[in-house]
Structure formats: structure tokens, C-alpha cells
């Protein structure tokens, strides 16, 4: 049986990157939640891997963090490739 993607190392890397970009933007979970149609509790659940993010939500989060979706995906891909090379 295949594990759900939220329980994979790849998804953990995705979450680490999401948190890193939020911190780089100088925002707390609450501050980011104020800029989104969902509030801090949802941000916390996302960052803990308890709530999945769809691509439209990811695009919106990236916009609020001041990073393009493409730049986020490019960095994610780079980190995943590095992990797989180890």
C-alpha cells in the first residue's frame, strides 16, 4: 500500500520550503493568515502537514509571500533533486 504523499520526505521538503519562504517574508502565521482567505489555524495545519494545499492555494500563498509560483516550484525541484542524489 502506498503512503499518502503528506507522509513522504518529499512532502516534508515542500513544507520546510513553505515555512522558509514565510519566514523570509518576515511574516508570522497570523500575519500570513490575514492576507489569505483562511486564517492562522489553517496556516498552522498546512505547515504541520495536517491540511493539504492545492495548487491554486499554493499560488495565492506564494503571491502573498512575494514569490512567484514558478520560483517556488523551481526551488522545490532543486531541493528534491538534491535529496534524491544523496
FITISE-768185 format. One record per residue (C-alpha): residue in three letters; x, y negated, z negated. Coordinates in steps of 0.001 Angstrom, whole numbers, plus 500000, padded with zeros to 6 digits. Layout:
BEGIN
ALAXYZ ...
***
This chain:
BEGIN
UNK500000500000500000 UNK501371496573500955 UNK501800493968498251 UNK499892490716498575 UNK502090488004500013 UNK501849485920496826 UNK503868488626495069 UNK506757488648497519 UNK510162486997497276 UNK509338485057500449 UNK506281483501498813 UNK508354482677495727 UNK510761480796498007 UNK507793478964499547 UNK506610477906496081 UNK510104476848494996 UNK510338474651498069 UNK506913473136497478 UNK507876472248493899 UNK511235470892495068 UNK509584468590497615 UNK507101467353494989 UNK509922466558492599 UNK511958464884495355 UNK508951462669495995 UNK509092461706492308 UNK505566462943491636 UNK504120464892488753 UNK501430467468489415 UNK498855464969488150 UNK500109462210490457 UNK500048464531493455 UNK496572465709492474 UNK495353462104492553 UNK496427461891496199 UNK494615465102497189 UNK491023466326497255 UNK491947468744494440 UNK493406467730491092 UNK496295468698488805 UNK494881472062487667 UNK494783473215491302 UNK498344471971491875 UNK499466473931488819 UNK497733477088490059 UNK499303476656493501 UNK502785476225492043 UNK502345479287489809 UNK501140481368492750 UNK497649481800491334 UNK495996479901494192 UNK496934480313497831 UNK497436477370500148 UNK496098477426503676 UNK497911475656506494 UNK495526472676506507 UNK496055472157502760 UNK499803472524503227 UNK499744469860505938 UNK497860467497503620 UNK500205468214500696 UNK503235467582502900 UNK501774464290504114 UNK501211463164500520 UNK504792464160499679 UNK506136462112502577 UNK507462465071504551 UNK506215466410507854 UNK504748469881508007 UNK507388470719510614 UNK510244469632508341 UNK508797471702505502 UNK508463474769507742 UNK511973474283509147 UNK513455474194505631 UNK511393477201504592 UNK512579479160507616 UNK516197478258506869 UNK515869479481503282 UNK514103482677504286 UNK516809483451506860 UNK519487482823504241 UNK517750485152501779 UNK517413487871504405 UNK521102487547505312 UNK522149488277501724 
***
